[in-house]
Amino acid sequence: MPPLGSLHQILWFGVLLANSLLAFKLWRQGLHRTYRSFWISLLLNVLRSVVLMPLNPRSAAYGYIWLASEWILLVCFVLVIVEIHAGALAGYRGIATLSRRIFNYGLAAGILLSAAILMPSMADGQKSPLLVYTAVFERGVVGALSVFLVVLLAFLLKYPVPLNRNIAVHGLLFFIYFISKNLLILILQFAGYQASAQVSVFLMVLSFLCAAGWMVGLSPAGENVLIRSATPVPGTSAAKLLTHLEVINASLSRASRR
């Protein structure tokens, strides 16, 4: 952990408190049942922070705990996005089934592509196999999830799909958090260790702001308030777009049953 009183430590405790309060709020309001994967990821983040708190960041124990928890949290990210996808397309089973299959194939392709790029570094003996395997898994998963989130957002911005307010707020905040976090990590990989302090500050500020957004934006009442995911462009009827979407969904539903 950073020295006592430093900006890093203040932000670190702020993020820990924000995630703890958000997890408690979701549990208290019963929303942890609806957003189970998201709630579990919050608990794991809080648990990891508490466990790592007394450890020296340069110690082997710190590294192994961080590495193991990173794998678990990546799986949680996949499940959170599946959760958002299911909520956003709840009324369009045919489209949801097709897009989920594409997502599964994309996830496998992303991991394989990442393996093809990173495995030579393991063969050269430049990094430990565990770190290489983690990097392969992480980059493949992050790449596939990023593409899927962008495509899902583009779809929702094109068609005025009815969503409950909670899933709209949750999906938008998670999109901002996930994409921004991974852009910052990408900058760190290119800029090198000297940029780690600045990137760490931005990551913690991002985490705190998104947690605050979830605290304010998610509520039991939001499950019953319907909004449109997009406003049709002038000259385009929302009813026609939704009718077109229903036709596509019906065709895909029939095809999936064959």
C-alpha positions as CSV (number, residue, x, y, z in Angstrom):
1,M,0.0,0.0,0.0
2,P,1.2,3.6,-0.5
3,P,2.5,5.7,2.4
4,L,0.0,6.9,4.9
5,G,-1.8,10.1,4.0
6,S,-0.9,9.9,0.3
7,L,-3.4,10.5,-2.5
8,H,-3.2,6.9,-3.5
9,Q,-4.2,5.6,-0.1
10,I,-7.0,8.1,0.3
11,L,-8.4,7.0,-3.1
12,W,-7.8,3.4,-2.3
13,F,-9.9,3.6,0.9
14,G,-12.5,5.7,-1.0
15,V,-12.9,2.9,-3.6
16,L,-13.1,0.2,-0.9
17,L,-15.8,2.2,1.0
18,A,-17.8,2.9,-2.1
19,N,-17.8,-0.7,-3.3
20,S,-18.7,-1.9,0.2
21,L,-21.6,0.5,0.5
22,L,-22.8,-0.4,-3.1
23,A,-22.7,-4.1,-2.3
24,F,-24.6,-3.5,1.0
25,K,-27.2,-1.3,-0.8
26,L,-27.8,-4.0,-3.5
27,W,-28.3,-6.6,-0.8
28,R,-30.5,-4.4,1.3
29,Q,-32.8,-3.6,-1.6
30,G,-32.9,-7.1,-3.0
31,L,-31.2,-6.1,-6.2
32,H,-28.4,-8.6,-5.6
33,R,-30.7,-11.3,-6.9
34,T,-31.3,-9.5,-10.2
35,Y,-27.7,-8.5,-10.7
36,R,-26.1,-11.5,-8.9
37,S,-22.8,-11.6,-10.9
38,F,-22.3,-7.9,-10.5
39,W,-22.9,-8.1,-6.8
40,I,-20.5,-11.1,-6.4
41,S,-17.8,-9.1,-8.3
42,L,-18.2,-6.2,-5.9
43,L,-17.8,-8.6,-2.9
44,L,-14.7,-10.2,-4.5
45,N,-13.2,-6.7,-5.1
46,V,-13.8,-5.7,-1.5
47,L,-12.4,-9.1,-0.2
48,R,-9.3,-8.8,-2.3
49,S,-8.6,-5.3,-1.1
50,V,-9.0,-6.3,2.6
51,V,-6.8,-9.4,2.2
52,L,-4.1,-7.5,0.3
53,M,-4.2,-4.5,2.7
54,P,-1.6,-5.7,5.2
55,L,0.7,-7.3,2.6
56,N,3.8,-5.8,1.0
57,P,3.1,-5.3,-2.7
58,R,6.6,-6.6,-3.5
59,S,6.0,-9.9,-1.7
60,A,5.3,-13.3,-3.4
61,A,2.1,-13.7,-1.3
62,Y,0.7,-10.4,-2.6
63,G,1.5,-11.4,-6.2
64,Y,-0.1,-14.8,-6.0
65,I,-3.2,-13.6,-4.3
66,W,-3.6,-10.8,-6.8
67,L,-3.0,-13.1,-9.8
68,A,-5.5,-15.7,-8.5
69,S,-8.2,-13.1,-7.9
70,E,-7.6,-11.5,-11.3
71,W,-8.6,-14.8,-13.0
72,I,-11.8,-15.0,-10.8
73,L,-12.7,-11.3,-11.5
74,L,-12.2,-11.8,-15.3
75,V,-14.7,-14.7,-15.1
76,C,-17.0,-12.3,-13.2
77,F,-16.7,-9.7,-15.9
78,V,-17.9,-12.3,-18.5
79,L,-20.9,-13.2,-16.3
80,V,-21.7,-9.5,-15.7
81,I,-21.8,-8.8,-19.4
82,V,-23.9,-11.9,-20.0
83,E,-26.3,-10.6,-17.3
84,I,-26.5,-7.2,-19.0
85,H,-27.1,-8.8,-22.4
86,A,-29.9,-11.0,-21.0
87,G,-31.6,-8.0,-19.4
88,A,-31.3,-5.8,-22.4
89,L,-32.7,-8.4,-24.8
90,A,-35.1,-10.1,-22.5
91,G,-38.0,-9.5,-24.9
92,Y,-36.1,-10.7,-28.0
93,R,-35.2,-14.3,-27.4
94,G,-34.2,-15.1,-31.0
95,I,-31.8,-12.2,-31.2
96,A,-30.5,-12.9,-27.7
97,T,-29.8,-16.6,-28.6
98,L,-27.9,-15.7,-31.8
99,S,-25.9,-12.9,-30.2
100,R,-24.9,-15.2,-27.3
101,R,-23.6,-17.8,-29.7
102,I,-21.6,-15.1,-31.5
103,F,-20.3,-13.9,-28.2
104,N,-19.1,-17.5,-27.2
105,Y,-17.4,-17.9,-30.6
106,G,-15.8,-14.5,-30.3
107,L,-14.6,-15.2,-26.8
108,A,-12.9,-18.4,-27.9
109,A,-11.4,-16.7,-31.0
110,G,-10.1,-13.8,-28.9
111,I,-8.3,-16.2,-26.5
112,L,-6.8,-18.2,-29.4
113,L,-5.6,-15.0,-31.2
114,S,-4.1,-13.7,-28.0
115,A,-2.3,-17.0,-27.5
116,A,-0.9,-16.9,-31.0
117,I,0.5,-13.5,-30.4
118,L,1.9,-14.0,-26.8
119,M,3.1,-17.6,-26.8
120,P,6.4,-16.8,-28.6
121,S,7.4,-14.7,-25.5
122,M,6.9,-17.8,-23.4
123,A,8.9,-19.9,-25.8
124,D,11.8,-17.4,-25.4
125,G,11.7,-17.9,-21.7
126,Q,11.3,-14.1,-21.1
127,K,8.3,-14.5,-18.7
128,S,7.0,-17.1,-16.3
129,P,4.4,-19.5,-17.9
130,L,1.8,-18.5,-15.3
131,L,2.1,-14.8,-16.2
132,V,1.9,-15.6,-19.9
133,Y,-1.1,-17.8,-19.5
134,T,-2.8,-15.1,-17.5
135,A,-1.9,-12.5,-20.1
136,V,-3.3,-14.7,-22.9
137,F,-6.5,-15.3,-21.0
138,E,-6.9,-11.7,-19.9
139,R,-6.2,-10.0,-23.3
140,G,-8.4,-12.5,-25.2
141,V,-11.3,-12.1,-22.8
142,V,-11.0,-8.3,-22.6
143,G,-10.7,-7.9,-26.3
144,A,-13.8,-10.1,-27.0
145,L,-15.8,-8.4,-24.2
146,S,-14.9,-4.9,-25.5
147,V,-16.1,-5.7,-29.0
148,F,-19.3,-7.3,-27.7
149,L,-20.1,-4.3,-25.5
150,V,-19.5,-1.9,-28.4
151,V,-21.8,-4.0,-30.7
152,L,-24.5,-4.3,-28.1
153,L,-24.4,-0.5,-27.4
154,A,-24.6,0.2,-31.2
155,F,-27.6,-2.1,-31.5
156,L,-29.4,-0.4,-28.6
157,L,-28.6,3.0,-30.0
158,K,-30.1,2.0,-33.4
159,Y,-33.3,0.3,-32.2
160,P,-35.6,2.0,-29.5
161,V,-35.7,-1.2,-27.4
162,P,-37.8,-0.8,-24.2
163,L,-35.5,-1.3,-21.2
164,N,-36.1,-0.9,-17.5
165,R,-34.2,2.1,-16.1
166,N,-31.9,-0.1,-13.9
167,I,-30.6,-2.2,-16.8
168,A,-30.0,1.0,-18.9
169,V,-28.1,2.7,-16.1
170,H,-26.2,-0.4,-15.2
171,G,-25.3,-1.2,-18.8
172,L,-24.1,2.3,-19.6
173,L,-22.0,2.6,-16.4
174,F,-20.4,-0.8,-16.9
175,F,-19.6,0.1,-20.5
176,I,-17.9,3.3,-19.4
177,Y,-16.1,1.5,-16.5
178,F,-14.9,-1.5,-18.5
179,I,-13.8,0.3,-21.7
180,S,-12.1,3.1,-19.8
181,K,-10.3,0.7,-17.4
182,N,-8.9,-1.4,-20.2
183,L,-7.9,1.7,-22.3
184,L,-5.9,2.9,-19.2
185,I,-4.3,-0.5,-18.8
186,L,-3.4,-0.5,-22.5
187,I,-1.8,3.0,-22.1
188,L,0.2,1.6,-19.1
189,Q,1.5,-1.3,-21.2
190,F,2.8,1.1,-23.9
191,A,4.0,3.8,-21.6
192,G,5.8,1.5,-19.2
193,Y,6.3,1.4,-15.4
194,Q,6.9,5.1,-15.1
195,A,3.3,5.8,-15.9
196,S,1.9,3.3,-13.3
197,A,1.3,6.0,-10.6
198,Q,-0.8,8.2,-12.9
199,V,-2.7,5.3,-14.3
200,S,-3.4,3.9,-10.8
201,V,-4.9,7.3,-9.8
202,F,-7.1,7.5,-12.9
203,L,-8.3,3.9,-12.3
204,M,-9.3,4.6,-8.7
205,V,-11.1,7.8,-9.6
206,L,-12.9,5.9,-12.4
207,S,-13.9,3.1,-10.0
208,F,-15.1,5.6,-7.3
209,L,-17.2,7.6,-9.8
210,C,-18.8,4.5,-11.3
211,A,-19.6,3.1,-7.9
212,A,-21.2,6.5,-7.0
213,G,-23.2,6.3,-10.2
214,W,-24.5,2.8,-9.4
215,M,-25.3,3.9,-5.9
216,V,-27.5,6.8,-7.2
217,G,-28.8,5.1,-10.4
218,L,-29.9,1.7,-9.2
219,S,-33.1,1.3,-7.2
220,P,-36.0,-1.1,-6.8
221,A,-38.3,1.4,-8.5
222,G,-36.0,1.4,-11.5
223,E,-37.0,-2.2,-12.3
224,N,-40.5,-1.0,-13.1
225,V,-39.7,2.2,-15.1
226,L,-39.4,1.5,-18.8
227,I,-37.4,3.8,-21.1
228,R,-36.4,3.6,-24.8
229,S,-32.8,2.8,-25.5
230,A,-32.7,5.2,-28.4
231,T,-34.6,8.1,-30.0
232,P,-35.3,7.4,-33.7
233,V,-33.7,9.8,-36.2
234,P,-36.1,12.4,-37.8
235,G,-38.2,10.7,-40.5
236,T,-38.0,7.3,-38.9
237,S,-40.8,5.8,-36.9
238,A,-40.1,4.0,-33.6
239,A,-43.0,1.7,-34.3
240,K,-41.6,0.7,-37.7
241,L,-38.1,0.0,-36.2
242,L,-39.6,-2.2,-33.5
243,T,-41.8,-4.0,-36.0
244,H,-38.7,-4.7,-38.1
245,L,-37.0,-5.9,-35.0
246,E,-39.9,-8.2,-34.1
247,V,-39.8,-9.8,-37.6
248,I,-36.0,-10.4,-37.3
249,N,-36.5,-11.8,-33.8
250,A,-39.4,-14.1,-34.9
251,S,-37.3,-15.5,-37.8
252,L,-34.3,-16.2,-35.6
253,S,-36.5,-17.8,-33.0
254,R,-37.9,-20.2,-35.6
255,A,-34.5,-20.9,-36.9
256,S,-33.1,-21.7,-33.4
257,R,-35.9,-24.3,-32.9
258,R,-35.0,-26.3,-36.0
